[in-house]
Amino acid sequence: MSKQTNKPTTETPNKPAHEIRVNGIRATIWANQTEKGVRYNTTFERSYKDGEEWKNSDSYGREDLLVLAYIAKEAFRWIVSQPSK
């Protein structure tokens, strides 16, 4: 059910620090270097198939909300587990 990518944190622009996927919903965590150290932002998206084509959306239906909450919690857990400077 749950697929997590355990990639190390990277400061390379345009590359996610970490991704969490569950049932077509993905949390992508981005590392941003600031004067006070690394800050993390998270984006969420849902993948779905329209005919033969895969598409992405940032809109969630009733059946997606618990999964979205779960991956938001896992994203939070990953972020707070990262070393701080």
Secondary structure, 3 states (H helix, E strand, C coil): CEEEECCCCCCCCCCCCEEEEECCEEEEEEEEEECCEEEEEEEEEEEEEECCEEEEECCCCHHHHHHHHHHHHHHHHHHHCCCCC
